[in-house]
Amino acid sequence: MRLAALRHAGHPNEIVLALASLYFMFDLAGRLDPPPITHPQFYCGLAGLGLVWQFAFFVIATDPVRFRPMMIPSVLEKVSYVGALLVLYSRDRISAVQAATAVPDLLLAVLFVAAYCVTPRSQWARTQRQGEPSRESAG
């Protein structure tokens, strides 16, 4: 359980600041890696989605046992980015340097899987799995 808490509570401020700064680097992204962004709604939507997931990770960190089921979509969130970059790289749509940006997400996906495996199920989940009535239905 300690692994889960450490993973989710790790460097959150830096990631939130980096994602929030994307809103202010809109034009810079087009200059550094042409062509300019032509669909700002996708760019801003992706930045917002990343921020929302960071807050979901904060919630998971507050009570890993309670929010253990949310670790599964957390793995999918990380693996979806890794998978997308692998496909783009395999089709020569991005460079190796650009593909390498998937490494932190791959590492975090592995850590999420490890956290999921070592985090015990909640008492409620154990009673539901054993077929015992929950507190709500027993009353």
Secondary structure, DSSP 4 states (H G I P E B T S, - for coil): -HHHHHHHHSSHHHHHHHHHHGGG-HHHHHHHSSSPPS-HHHHHHHHHHHHHHHHHHHHHHH-TTTTGGGHHHHHHHHHHHHHHHHHHHHTTSS-HHHHGGGHHHHHHHHHHHHHHHHSPPPHHHHHHHTTPPPHHHH-
